[in-house]
Amino acid sequence: MTYRFFYNARIIAYLDDASRLIVGYEVFENATTENALQVLKEAIDNYGKPESILTDR
């Protein structure tokens, strides 16, 4: 396993609201739309398309 250390790191995570399972996450230096979409696409590939997506930002 490779560990990366970031100062001022940003975590982008997708969480299943019912089960609280984290279906996708990654740590980035910047929270950009491109990074959010990358994590979302990986989560959809692994767990399927969600019925809806809620955000906190």
Jmol script that loads the backbone (N, CA, C; Angstrom):
load data "model"
ATOM      1  N   MET A   1       0.844  -1.176   0.000  1.00  0.00           N
ATOM      2  CA  MET A   1       0.000   0.000   0.000  1.00  0.00           C
ATOM      3  C   MET A   1       0.887   1.236   0.000  1.00  0.00           C
ATOM      4  N   THR A   2       0.508   2.201  -0.809  1.00  0.00           N
ATOM      5  CA  THR A   2       1.251   3.444  -0.894  1.00  0.00           C
ATOM      6  C   THR A   2       0.525   4.523  -0.101  1.00  0.00           C
ATOM      7  N   TYR A   3       1.249   5.211   0.739  1.00  0.00           N
ATOM      8  CA  TYR A   3       0.685   6.314   1.506  1.00  0.00           C
ATOM      9  C   TYR A   3       1.179   7.625   0.915  1.00  0.00           C
ATOM     10  N   ARG A   4       0.254   8.555   0.767  1.00  0.00           N
ATOM     11  CA  ARG A   4       0.608   9.891   0.305  1.00  0.00           C
ATOM     12  C   ARG A   4       0.188  10.882   1.373  1.00  0.00           C
ATOM     13  N   PHE A   5       1.024  11.852   1.636  1.00  0.00           N
ATOM     14  CA  PHE A   5       0.710  12.863   2.620  1.00  0.00           C
ATOM     15  C   PHE A   5       0.506  14.197   1.915  1.00  0.00           C
ATOM     16  N   PHE A   6      -0.609  14.827   2.229  1.00  0.00           N
ATOM     17  CA  PHE A   6      -0.935  16.119   1.641  1.00  0.00           C
ATOM     18  C   PHE A   6      -1.137  17.123   2.773  1.00  0.00           C
ATOM     19  N   TYR A   7      -0.668  18.299   2.551  1.00  0.00           N
ATOM     20  CA  TYR A   7      -1.022  19.395   3.423  1.00  0.00           C
ATOM     21  C   TYR A   7      -2.177  20.100   2.756  1.00  0.00           C
ATOM     22  N   ASN A   8      -3.174  20.478   3.538  1.00  0.00           N
ATOM     23  CA  ASN A   8      -4.398  21.071   2.989  1.00  0.00           C
ATOM     24  C   ASN A   8      -5.085  20.115   2.024  1.00  0.00           C
ATOM     25  N   ALA A   9      -5.102  18.839   2.356  1.00  0.00           N
ATOM     26  CA  ALA A   9      -5.715  17.816   1.509  1.00  0.00           C
ATOM     27  C   ALA A   9      -7.229  17.954   1.511  1.00  0.00           C
ATOM     28  N   ARG A  10      -7.840  17.526   0.433  1.00  0.00           N
ATOM     29  CA  ARG A  10      -9.283  17.521   0.275  1.00  0.00           C
ATOM     30  C   ARG A  10      -9.726  16.085   0.030  1.00  0.00           C
ATOM     31  N   ILE A  11     -10.717  15.646   0.778  1.00  0.00           N
ATOM     32  CA  ILE A  11     -11.273  14.311   0.587  1.00  0.00           C
ATOM     33  C   ILE A  11     -12.588  14.452  -0.157  1.00  0.00           C
ATOM     34  N   ILE A  12     -12.715  13.710  -1.233  1.00  0.00           N
ATOM     35  CA  ILE A  12     -13.977  13.623  -1.962  1.00  0.00           C
ATOM     36  C   ILE A  12     -14.498  12.216  -1.721  1.00  0.00           C
ATOM     37  N   ALA A  13     -15.698  12.123  -1.144  1.00  0.00           N
ATOM     38  CA  ALA A  13     -16.256  10.820  -0.798  1.00  0.00           C
ATOM     39  C   ALA A  13     -17.724  10.752  -1.180  1.00  0.00           C
ATOM     40  N   TYR A  14     -18.148   9.551  -1.543  1.00  0.00           N
ATOM     41  CA  TYR A  14     -19.554   9.262  -1.820  1.00  0.00           C
ATOM     42  C   TYR A  14     -19.996   8.197  -0.847  1.00  0.00           C
ATOM     43  N   LEU A  15     -21.120   8.466  -0.174  1.00  0.00           N
ATOM     44  CA  LEU A  15     -21.618   7.641   0.910  1.00  0.00           C
ATOM     45  C   LEU A  15     -23.043   7.216   0.601  1.00  0.00           C
ATOM     46  N   ASP A  16     -23.344   5.924   0.768  1.00  0.00           N
ATOM     47  CA  ASP A  16     -24.712   5.446   0.623  1.00  0.00           C
ATOM     48  C   ASP A  16     -25.492   5.883   1.855  1.00  0.00           C
ATOM     49  N   ASP A  17     -26.548   6.656   1.655  1.00  0.00           N
ATOM     50  CA  ASP A  17     -27.294   7.259   2.755  1.00  0.00           C
ATOM     51  C   ASP A  17     -27.967   6.204   3.640  1.00  0.00           C
ATOM     52  N   ALA A  18     -28.444   5.122   3.052  1.00  0.00           N
ATOM     53  CA  ALA A  18     -29.157   4.100   3.827  1.00  0.00           C
ATOM     54  C   ALA A  18     -28.210   3.227   4.642  1.00  0.00           C
ATOM     55  N   SER A  19     -27.150   2.741   4.029  1.00  0.00           N
ATOM     56  CA  SER A  19     -26.248   1.807   4.708  1.00  0.00           C
ATOM     57  C   SER A  19     -25.041   2.484   5.339  1.00  0.00           C
ATOM     58  N   ARG A  20     -24.779   3.731   4.971  1.00  0.00           N
ATOM     59  CA  ARG A  20     -23.605   4.497   5.401  1.00  0.00           C
ATOM     60  C   ARG A  20     -22.306   3.935   4.848  1.00  0.00           C
ATOM     61  N   LEU A  21     -22.395   3.090   3.830  1.00  0.00           N
ATOM     62  CA  LEU A  21     -21.218   2.527   3.178  1.00  0.00           C
ATOM     63  C   LEU A  21     -20.554   3.592   2.315  1.00  0.00           C
ATOM     64  N   ILE A  22     -19.260   3.748   2.454  1.00  0.00           N
ATOM     65  CA  ILE A  22     -18.515   4.654   1.580  1.00  0.00           C
ATOM     66  C   ILE A  22     -18.269   3.901   0.277  1.00  0.00           C
ATOM     67  N   VAL A  23     -18.923   4.341  -0.785  1.00  0.00           N
ATOM     68  CA  VAL A  23     -18.824   3.635  -2.069  1.00  0.00           C
ATOM     69  C   VAL A  23     -17.681   4.153  -2.928  1.00  0.00           C
ATOM     70  N   GLY A  24     -17.128   5.291  -2.579  1.00  0.00           N
ATOM     71  CA  GLY A  24     -15.981   5.820  -3.300  1.00  0.00           C
ATOM     72  C   GLY A  24     -15.373   6.997  -2.562  1.00  0.00           C
ATOM     73  N   TYR A  25     -14.039   7.062  -2.595  1.00  0.00           N
ATOM     74  CA  TYR A  25     -13.373   8.215  -1.995  1.00  0.00           C
ATOM     75  C   TYR A  25     -11.964   8.326  -2.569  1.00  0.00           C
ATOM     76  N   GLU A  26     -11.407   9.498  -2.456  1.00  0.00           N
ATOM     77  CA  GLU A  26     -10.019   9.748  -2.856  1.00  0.00           C
ATOM     78  C   GLU A  26      -9.579  11.040  -2.181  1.00  0.00           C
ATOM     79  N   VAL A  27      -8.295  11.169  -1.978  1.00  0.00           N
ATOM     80  CA  VAL A  27      -7.705  12.373  -1.394  1.00  0.00           C
ATOM     81  C   VAL A  27      -6.999  13.130  -2.508  1.00  0.00           C
ATOM     82  N   PHE A  28      -7.287  14.411  -2.597  1.00  0.00           N
ATOM     83  CA  PHE A  28      -6.715  15.261  -3.637  1.00  0.00           C
ATOM     84  C   PHE A  28      -6.111  16.507  -3.024  1.00  0.00           C
ATOM     85  N   GLU A  29      -5.238  17.134  -3.776  1.00  0.00           N
ATOM     86  CA  GLU A  29      -4.720  18.436  -3.361  1.00  0.00           C
ATOM     87  C   GLU A  29      -5.762  19.526  -3.583  1.00  0.00           C
ATOM     88  N   ASN A  30      -6.638  19.329  -4.581  1.00  0.00           N
ATOM     89  CA  ASN A  30      -7.681  20.304  -4.893  1.00  0.00           C
ATOM     90  C   ASN A  30      -9.004  19.580  -5.096  1.00  0.00           C
ATOM     91  N   ALA A  31     -10.070  20.170  -4.573  1.00  0.00           N
ATOM     92  CA  ALA A  31     -11.408  19.622  -4.783  1.00  0.00           C
ATOM     93  C   ALA A  31     -11.987  20.270  -6.031  1.00  0.00           C
ATOM     94  N   THR A  32     -11.820  19.611  -7.164  1.00  0.00           N
ATOM     95  CA  THR A  32     -12.304  20.147  -8.431  1.00  0.00           C
ATOM     96  C   THR A  32     -13.458  19.301  -8.950  1.00  0.00           C
ATOM     97  N   THR A  33     -14.181  19.850  -9.900  1.00  0.00           N
ATOM     98  CA  THR A  33     -15.255  19.100 -10.540  1.00  0.00           C
ATOM     99  C   THR A  33     -14.717  17.841 -11.197  1.00  0.00           C
ATOM    100  N   GLU A  34     -13.584  17.954 -11.843  1.00  0.00           N
ATOM    101  CA  GLU A  34     -12.991  16.799 -12.521  1.00  0.00           C
ATOM    102  C   GLU A  34     -12.661  15.690 -11.525  1.00  0.00           C
ATOM    103  N   ASN A  35     -12.116  16.051 -10.369  1.00  0.00           N
ATOM    104  CA  ASN A  35     -11.799  15.054  -9.353  1.00  0.00           C
ATOM    105  C   ASN A  35     -13.063  14.412  -8.787  1.00  0.00           C
ATOM    106  N   ALA A  36     -14.091  15.216  -8.559  1.00  0.00           N
ATOM    107  CA  ALA A  36     -15.356  14.687  -8.042  1.00  0.00           C
ATOM    108  C   ALA A  36     -15.979  13.713  -9.037  1.00  0.00           C
ATOM    109  N   LEU A  37     -15.927  14.055 -10.316  1.00  0.00           N
ATOM    110  CA  LEU A  37     -16.481  13.167 -11.336  1.00  0.00           C
ATOM    111  C   LEU A  37     -15.678  11.879 -11.459  1.00  0.00           C
ATOM    112  N   GLN A  38     -14.379  11.966 -11.298  1.00  0.00           N
ATOM    113  CA  GLN A  38     -13.527  10.773 -11.344  1.00  0.00           C
ATOM    114  C   GLN A  38     -13.941   9.782 -10.253  1.00  0.00           C
ATOM    115  N   VAL A  39     -14.106  10.281  -9.035  1.00  0.00           N
ATOM    116  CA  VAL A  39     -14.484   9.418  -7.917  1.00  0.00           C
ATOM    117  C   VAL A  39     -15.894   8.876  -8.124  1.00  0.00           C
ATOM    118  N   LEU A  40     -16.801   9.713  -8.616  1.00  0.00           N
ATOM    119  CA  LEU A  40     -18.178   9.278  -8.869  1.00  0.00           C
ATOM    120  C   LEU A  40     -18.218   8.167  -9.913  1.00  0.00           C
ATOM    121  N   LYS A  41     -17.473   8.322 -11.001  1.00  0.00           N
ATOM    122  CA  LYS A  41     -17.456   7.292 -12.045  1.00  0.00           C
ATOM    123  C   LYS A  41     -16.921   5.971 -11.517  1.00  0.00           C
ATOM    124  N   GLU A  42     -15.891   6.023 -10.674  1.00  0.00           N
ATOM    125  CA  GLU A  42     -15.352   4.797 -10.079  1.00  0.00           C
ATOM    126  C   GLU A  42     -16.380   4.143  -9.150  1.00  0.00           C
ATOM    127  N   ALA A  43     -17.102   4.956  -8.373  1.00  0.00           N
ATOM    128  CA  ALA A  43     -18.129   4.422  -7.471  1.00  0.00           C
ATOM    129  C   ALA A  43     -19.259   3.770  -8.269  1.00  0.00           C
ATOM    130  N   ILE A  44     -19.669   4.406  -9.370  1.00  0.00           N
ATOM    131  CA  ILE A  44     -20.726   3.839 -10.206  1.00  0.00           C
ATOM    132  C   ILE A  44     -20.253   2.539 -10.849  1.00  0.00           C
ATOM    133  N   ASP A  45     -19.009   2.490 -11.298  1.00  0.00           N
ATOM    134  CA  ASP A  45     -18.462   1.256 -11.869  1.00  0.00           C
ATOM    135  C   ASP A  45     -18.487   0.117 -10.854  1.00  0.00           C
ATOM    136  N   ASN A  46     -18.212   0.432  -9.592  1.00  0.00           N
ATOM    137  CA  ASN A  46     -18.135  -0.600  -8.554  1.00  0.00           C
ATOM    138  C   ASN A  46     -19.494  -0.968  -7.953  1.00  0.00           C
ATOM    139  N   TYR A  47     -20.414   0.000  -7.825  1.00  0.00           N
ATOM    140  CA  TYR A  47     -21.663  -0.241  -7.090  1.00  0.00           C
ATOM    141  C   TYR A  47     -22.928   0.038  -7.889  1.00  0.00           C
ATOM    142  N   GLY A  48     -22.810   0.525  -9.093  1.00  0.00           N
ATOM    143  CA  GLY A  48     -23.985   0.836  -9.891  1.00  0.00           C
ATOM    144  C   GLY A  48     -24.439   2.271  -9.710  1.00  0.00           C
ATOM    145  N   LYS A  49     -25.358   2.668 -10.582  1.00  0.00           N
ATOM    146  CA  LYS A  49     -25.851   4.051 -10.594  1.00  0.00           C
ATOM    147  C   LYS A  49     -26.802   4.293  -9.417  1.00  0.00           C
ATOM    148  N   PRO A  50     -26.599   5.373  -8.670  1.00  0.00           N
ATOM    149  CA  PRO A  50     -27.503   5.674  -7.552  1.00  0.00           C
ATOM    150  C   PRO A  50     -28.831   6.241  -8.055  1.00  0.00           C
ATOM    151  N   GLU A  51     -29.868   6.122  -7.224  1.00  0.00           N
ATOM    152  CA  GLU A  51     -31.162   6.711  -7.561  1.00  0.00           C
ATOM    153  C   GLU A  51     -31.092   8.233  -7.539  1.00  0.00           C
ATOM    154  N   SER A  52     -30.327   8.772  -6.608  1.00  0.00           N
ATOM    155  CA  SER A  52     -30.159  10.222  -6.501  1.00  0.00           C
ATOM    156  C   SER A  52     -28.822  10.512  -5.833  1.00  0.00           C
ATOM    157  N   ILE A  53     -28.376  11.766  -5.971  1.00  0.00           N
ATOM    158  CA  ILE A  53     -27.141  12.197  -5.352  1.00  0.00           C
ATOM    159  C   ILE A  53     -27.432  13.472  -4.572  1.00  0.00           C
ATOM    160  N   LEU A  54     -27.088  13.468  -3.294  1.00  0.00           N
ATOM    161  CA  LEU A  54     -27.248  14.637  -2.441  1.00  0.00           C
ATOM    162  C   LEU A  54     -25.864  15.174  -2.140  1.00  0.00           C
ATOM    163  N   THR A  55     -25.732  16.477  -2.078  1.00  0.00           N
ATOM    164  CA  THR A  55     -24.436  17.088  -1.801  1.00  0.00           C
ATOM    165  C   THR A  55     -24.506  17.977  -0.575  1.00  0.00           C
ATOM    166  N   ASP A  56     -23.362  18.249   0.009  1.00  0.00           N
ATOM    167  CA  ASP A  56     -23.326  19.155   1.148  1.00  0.00           C
ATOM    168  C   ASP A  56     -22.631  20.461   0.800  1.00  0.00           C
ATOM    169  N   ARG A  57     -22.370  20.685  -0.485  1.00  0.00           N
ATOM    170  CA  ARG A  57     -21.773  21.946  -0.920  1.00  0.00           C
ATOM    171  C   ARG A  57     -22.516  22.488  -2.075  1.00  0.00           C
TER     172      ARG A  57
END
end "model"
wireframe off; spacefill off
backbone 0.3
color backbone group
